[in-house]
Amino acid sequence: MNQPAAALSLSEIGQIGIAVQDVRRAVEFYRDTLGMIMLFQLPAMAFFDCSGIRLMLSLPEGNQPGEKYVSLIYFKVPDIQSAYETLRSRGVEFDGKPHLVARMPDHDLWMASFRDPDGNVLELMSEIRPPSR
């Protein structure tokens, strides 16, 4: 067995995503029935706090025609480019390069997706704080 090229070990979960058919109905269930703390909501998704791990509820979408995800795990890494290169050197095939997803008030959110051997979608995520904000 080959030794990893770098000491990268994915262990911190930053977000878990669950596909829902109706965001409004799901928000009512998770917020009102389960009593979860809502962070924010967009038209096709809502985010809740689970003791520091974000739970994302969103409409199903896939990277390939006909594909739909049920759930996603987002691994939080401090340097997404370095993690991307390390995992690629280990044979991980990404769906694309790390890319900017959203500019937040205090950080930029970057992500890169890949799949496990069974086709489950996994994501790297990195919250990068630009010096100007």
C-alpha positions in Angstrom: 0.0 0.0 0.0 1.4 3.4 -1.0 1.9 6.1 1.7 0.0 9.3 1.2 1.9 12.1 -0.5 1.0 14.6 2.2 -0.5 14.4 5.8 -4.0 15.4 4.6 -6.7 13.6 6.5 -10.3 14.6 6.0 -12.0 14.6 9.4 -13.8 17.9 10.0 -17.3 17.9 8.6 -18.4 21.5 7.7 -21.8 20.7 6.3 -24.2 17.9 5.5 -26.7 18.3 2.7 -30.1 16.6 2.4 -32.2 16.8 -0.8 -35.8 17.7 -0.2 -38.8 17.9 -2.5 -40.3 21.1 -1.0 -38.0 23.5 0.8 -40.8 25.4 2.5 -42.3 22.2 3.9 -38.9 21.0 5.0 -38.1 24.3 6.7 -41.3 24.1 8.7 -40.4 20.5 9.8 -36.8 21.1 10.7 -37.4 24.6 12.3 -40.8 24.3 13.8 -41.3 20.6 14.5 -37.7 19.7 15.4 -36.8 23.1 16.8 -33.5 23.4 14.9 -31.9 26.9 14.7 -32.2 28.3 11.2 -29.1 30.2 9.9 -30.5 31.5 6.6 -32.7 30.6 3.7 -32.5 31.1 -0.1 -35.2 30.3 -2.6 -34.0 26.7 -3.2 -32.2 25.9 0.0 -32.1 26.5 3.8 -29.3 26.2 6.3 -29.5 25.2 10.0 -27.0 25.0 12.8 -26.3 21.6 14.3 -23.7 22.5 17.0 -21.4 24.1 14.5 -22.0 21.8 11.6 -24.3 23.3 8.9 -27.3 21.2 7.7 -28.3 22.2 4.2 -31.8 21.4 2.8 -32.0 21.8 -0.9 -33.9 20.7 -4.0 -32.3 17.7 -5.6 -29.8 18.4 -8.3 -27.1 16.3 -10.0 -23.9 16.8 -11.8 -24.9 14.5 -14.7 -28.2 14.3 -16.5 -30.6 12.0 -14.6 -28.4 11.9 -11.5 -29.8 13.1 -8.2 -28.2 13.2 -4.8 -29.9 12.2 -1.5 -27.3 13.5 0.9 -23.9 15.1 0.7 -21.0 15.4 3.2 -18.9 18.6 3.0 -15.4 18.2 4.5 -14.0 21.5 5.8 -10.3 22.1 4.9 -8.2 25.2 5.6 -6.5 25.2 2.1 -8.8 23.8 -0.6 -6.2 24.0 -3.4 -3.6 22.0 -1.4 -6.3 19.5 -0.3 -7.4 19.2 -4.0 -3.9 18.6 -5.2 -3.1 16.1 -2.5 -6.3 14.0 -3.1 -5.7 14.1 -6.9 -2.2 12.8 -6.3 -3.9 9.9 -4.4 -6.1 9.1 -7.4 -9.2 11.0 -6.5 -11.1 12.2 -9.6 -12.8 15.5 -9.1 -15.9 16.8 -11.0 -14.0 20.1 -11.5 -11.4 22.4 -9.9 -12.1 24.2 -6.7 -14.3 27.1 -7.4 -15.9 30.1 -5.6 -19.5 29.4 -4.5 -20.4 32.5 -2.6 -19.0 35.7 -1.2 -20.1 36.0 2.3 -19.7 39.2 4.5 -16.6 37.8 6.3 -15.3 35.1 3.9 -15.4 33.5 0.5 -16.8 30.0 0.3 -14.9 27.6 -2.1 -15.9 24.1 -3.0 -14.8 21.1 -5.1 -16.8 17.9 -5.5 -15.7 14.3 -6.0 -17.2 10.9 -5.6 -16.5 7.8 -3.5 -16.3 4.4 -5.2 -20.1 4.0 -5.0 -20.8 7.3 -6.7 -21.7 9.2 -3.6 -20.9 12.9 -3.9 -18.5 14.3 -1.4 -17.3 17.9 -1.2 -14.3 19.8 0.0 -15.2 23.2 1.4 -13.0 26.1 2.5 -13.9 29.4 4.1 -11.3 31.9 2.9 -11.1 35.2 4.6 -9.8 37.8 2.2 -7.6 40.5 3.9 -9.8 43.3 2.7 -12.9 42.2 4.6 
